[in-house]
Amino acid sequence: MKYYPYPCKRCGACCRHVDLIAEMKTFDRGDGICKHLAADNLCEIYAERPPLCNGEYVYKKFFADKTVEEFHEMISQLCKKIREAEA
């Protein structure tokens, strides 16, 4: 199945918790927030972002046994939990 991007709301919540992902710790500016997250919640290095920030990479590498829709539903639920934890 052809991958299509997750409809991200660009809230920045996932980028404010990079300290929770071991592979992303080098991007932590010291408070759990990605050092490349701009004030407008956009990524300053989007074109060169790490693979774990690329939905297509994550889908193909770790979730290719699921449909894109199933993967997006998982992301949606995770995103919701992160936003609720921040509230």
Backbone torsions as a table, in degrees:
resi	resn	phi	psi	omega
1	MET	NA	140.2	179.7
2	LYS	-74.9	133.7	178.6
3	TYR	-77.6	142.8	170.7
4	TYR	-133.8	146.7	-171.9
5	PRO	-62.7	146.7	172.9
6	TYR	-67.3	137.4	-179.7
7	PRO	-76.7	75.9	-177.2
8	CYS	-63.6	138.1	178.2
9	LYS	-85.3	-6.4	179.4
10	ARG	57.0	42.1	178.6
11	CYS	-82.2	-19.1	178.8
12	GLY	83.0	0.2	-176.6
13	ALA	-57.7	-44.2	-178.8
14	CYS	-65.1	-32.9	-179.5
15	CYS	-76.7	-12.6	177.4
16	ARG	-92.8	7.9	-178.9
17	HIS	-138.2	36.1	-179.7
18	VAL	-66.9	-18.5	179.4
19	ASP	-67.8	-15.5	-179.3
20	LEU	-85.4	-6.4	-178.9
21	ILE	-118.0	113.0	-174.9
22	ALA	-51.0	-43.1	-177.1
23	GLU	-69.4	-11.6	-177.1
24	MET	-107.4	0.7	-175.2
25	LYS	-58.5	-29.2	179.7
26	THR	-70.2	-13.2	178.4
27	PHE	-93.6	-6.4	-179.3
28	ASP	-72.5	125.9	179.6
29	ARG	-81.7	3.3	176.9
30	GLY	116.8	-11.2	179.8
31	ASP	-125.8	17.6	179.9
32	GLY	90.8	-11.1	-177.9
33	ILE	-92.8	138.1	178.4
34	CYS	-62.5	133.2	-178.2
35	LYS	-68.0	-8.8	179.8
36	HIS	-105.5	7.2	177.8
37	LEU	-82.3	120.0	-179.7
38	ALA	-84.1	167.1	-178.0
39	ALA	-58.9	-26.4	-179.7
40	ASP	-89.7	15.1	-179.4
41	ASN	66.2	17.1	175.5
42	LEU	-101.7	156.9	-178.4
43	CYS	-85.3	128.9	179.6
44	GLU	-74.3	-17.9	-179.3
45	ILE	-121.2	30.3	-173.4
46	TYR	-48.6	-46.6	-178.2
47	ALA	-63.8	-26.6	-179.7
48	GLU	-116.5	22.5	-176.4
49	ARG	-59.9	156.6	178.9
50	PRO	-65.4	154.1	-178.5
51	PRO	-53.0	-38.2	-178.3
52	LEU	-67.5	-11.5	175.7
53	CYS	-95.4	1.5	-177.8
54	ASN	-107.0	110.1	-177.2
55	GLY	-55.9	-40.6	-179.4
56	GLU	-64.3	-42.3	177.5
57	TYR	-60.7	-49.3	-177.9
58	VAL	-61.1	-43.7	179.1
59	TYR	-60.2	-52.9	-176.3
60	LYS	-66.8	-35.5	-177.0
61	LYS	-77.9	-39.8	-170.7
62	PHE	-118.0	-20.2	-172.2
63	PHE	-131.2	22.8	-177.1
64	ALA	-62.8	-16.2	178.1
65	ASP	-79.2	-5.4	178.8
66	LYS	-108.1	162.2	173.5
67	THR	-76.0	161.3	177.0
68	VAL	-60.2	-38.7	179.6
69	GLU	-62.3	-42.3	177.9
70	GLU	-63.8	-43.0	178.1
71	PHE	-61.1	-46.4	-179.9
72	HIS	-63.5	-35.1	177.0
73	GLU	-66.3	-39.5	176.5
74	MET	-61.4	-46.1	179.3
75	ILE	-62.0	-42.8	179.6
76	SER	-59.0	-44.9	179.9
77	GLN	-66.9	-41.0	177.8
78	LEU	-64.1	-44.4	179.0
79	CYS	-59.9	-44.5	179.1
80	LYS	-60.0	-44.2	179.7
81	LYS	-62.8	-41.4	179.4
82	ILE	-63.4	-46.6	-179.9
83	ARG	-63.5	-39.4	178.6
84	GLU	-65.9	-38.2	179.7
85	ALA	-66.3	-30.7	179.6
86	GLU	-75.9	-26.0	-175.2
87	ALA	-70.7	NA	NA
